[in-house]
Structures are given as C-alpha cells and as structure tokens.
C-alpha cells in the first residue's frame, strides 16, 4: 500500500502540533486531523516550565504568540490555609503563562508555515496498520500514512484501539479551570493548598489570570461548580473578588492515565494520550512540547526503517525517561499535599530557606 502522506497526526493540541512542526521541518509530508473547527480549548493550567519555553522557541512558534496572551513566570509560590508560604524561582529562561488557545493558534500558524496540512472538523474513527502504510479512517474518508501519531488527549480513543491503555490504581482526581479578567499581581504561579484540593493561580496574559482547581473524587457532594470550589479557598476568593469572567469553566478527569507502551507498528502516542499522572506540578504542556518535538525529529529515520515498533524505540526511550522524571515529581508533591503535617513542615522549611527551594525546583525540572 502506498502512503498519501508520511505522517498523519490526530489532534491539533500542543503535542500534536509540536510533532507536526518538527516532522515537517525534517522534510516529511504531514497532515493533522482535528475534530474541532479551530484550535481547541481544554482545561489546562496554562503554565510553560523552562523546558517548554525552550521547546516553543526551537519550534519557531514563540514569536507568533500575541504579547497580550502571555505573561512571564519567574517562580512558584505554595500557600497554606494559614497564610504561610514558600516561594522558589524557576531556572533560566523562566516560565511562561499562556492562554491555551493562543498557544495552539501560534503552533497551528507555525505548522502551516512549515507546510503542514491542517484538516479542521476531521474526526478520526480508527486505524489499521498494513505492511507498507497505515490507514487512518476519518469522517472525510481514509488517509494512508507512513505512521499515525495519536495526540487525541487524556481519554485517547486511538490509544484504546491500539491496545496500549493500562489500568491505573491511582486515586481519581479532577480539574476545573476558568479565567478572570484582572492584571496579574505576581510573576509567580500561586498554589493554594487545602484539604483534598489545590487552587492554582497562573498569569495567562497581560490582563488575565487563570484559576484552576484540582481535587480528589468524593471531596464534594452534589454538583461540582467553580463557585463551590472557590468557597474552599477564601484567600483566592478575596483576591479575585469583583473580577469579570474571561472564559467558561472547563473540567477534566479522571486525570491519571497509564499506558503499556507509547509505540506500536506505524503508531505512536504523544501528549496526554501517552500517559498522565497529575496536573499538580504544571509540567503537562512542557512535556507535550518536548516529547512532540523529539517524536517529530525521530520520524524520518523511523520511516526509513519501516516505522516498526523497533524503529520507533528511540522515541519510546526518550518519552519514557521524560515521563518517569515528571511522574516522580508529581507523586512526591501529591504525597505532601495529602499529608497536612508533612505539608506544614515542608512549607516551614522551604519558606525559611528559599535558596533550598530554588535548588529543588531546578533539580525537579532538570
């Protein structure tokens, strides 16, 4: 079977577009299929860590982000219910708070400039791998490609179809995000800690702050709403009192997703589809961009070797390494967040020794 294109990417989020850009820059013919009619908005903390900022620049998309849609992030500040806090600085080049739709739009524009074909309103319905190509079935007809990249999100249908999904025993956690129209008062991401829940305040533009909540199943009885979650964080409610809404609430979950592998013959997973632990460290976007770029750059050699699972092994190893580091940090922070006494002691020590906190942040992002 002859392929119509070298690479078919399913999903025009940051991970899928990063893959498409890197593959196109490496000389491959790339099509991106996205079920939405424009770059999709999803529940997201919207903070890029330093590795993500570097990847965005390397992909050639940083300069395409409108200045009013982003804000610099210099560090992270954890705030306890009693008001005690500990702040640490991000290593060079710092972070970037960015509206997800603006990030996706910049990446989509860069992809077009690189020659990627973007098919909006194109729904992937399944795939079948053959000896010479893989057939991606869509609502607009079949597409033959050398390799299919599934970047279709947390609850990836293609991951399930490929048999790469693995059950997880992690506690079910959920997220809800909304923006408020107010100039950021800090260049830090503020993480407010309460029993069973966390609130994240992220500068996401020159006049916008994103407010995201994470919580464990069973925390609230009855319908979950932004207002009900905000009640658990009086300091946050006071800070944004009177601010106009700048988006509708968007939720996600259960957050934890596990995979058996990230590759199969002529098939690869990237972004949230490739496994997810939790949003508590804010590394999801950065991981998506870094791994998407690495996958795209590895595809020319993989295709020369038939895009088998063995040929895709360099990406598998890279993504597994990046995921292990992210997962270790996530699980460590989650363990502290769930234990009030440990949380208090950790904040007390880090608050008194900010340089220690700086070093811990640098090590966690290395």
Secondary structure, 3 states (H helix, E strand, C coil): CCCCEEEEEECCCHHHHHHHHHHHHCCCCEEEEECCCCCCCCCCCCEECHHHHHHHHHCCCHHHCCHHHEEEECEEEEECCCCCEEEEECCCCCEEEECHHHHHHHHHHHHHHCCCEEEECCCEEEEEECCCCEEEEECCEEEEEEEEEECCCCCCHHHHHCCCEECCCCCCEEEEEEEEECCCCCCEEEEEEECCEEEEEEECCCCCEEEEEEEECCCCCCCCCHHHHHCCCHHHHHHCCCCEECCCCEEEECCCEEECCCEECCEEECHHHHCECCCCCCCHHHHHHHHHHHHHHHHHHHHHCCCCCCCCHHHHHHHHHHHHHHHHHHHHHHHHHHCHHHHHHHHHHHHHCHHHHHHHHHHHCC
